[in-house]
């Protein structure tokens, strides 16, 4: 039986390298933790988006506010892209993907 495909996890090593999980148990503790963290990251991304829109809609917002909003938006986009890649790879292999 072939090994299960690797799941890209929603965090990196301290050096910034990707982390992967090899399991066919989608209900394992680590799988469920990764699902929860992905959900938290997506929720946070929604909050960052709302904040960035507010800053962009404020004609009086200064450079610091715009830079802060853009920095947070960049981080949220990076998280969302990592989640999309991870879930997309699992869809391609027919592995169950949890969308809460």
Number of C-alpha atoms within 10 A of each C-alpha: 3 4 8 13 16 15 20 21 21 22 17 12 8 7 6 8 9 13 13 15 14 12 15 15 12 14 11 11 10 14 19 14 14 19 21 15 16 22 18 12 19 17 13 16 21 14 14 21 18 14 16 21 12 13 19 16 10 12 8 9 12 11 9 9 15 15 13 13 21 18 14 18 21 14 14 21 17 13 18 18 12 18 23 14 13 18 19 14 17 17 12 8 10 10 16 12 14 12 8 7
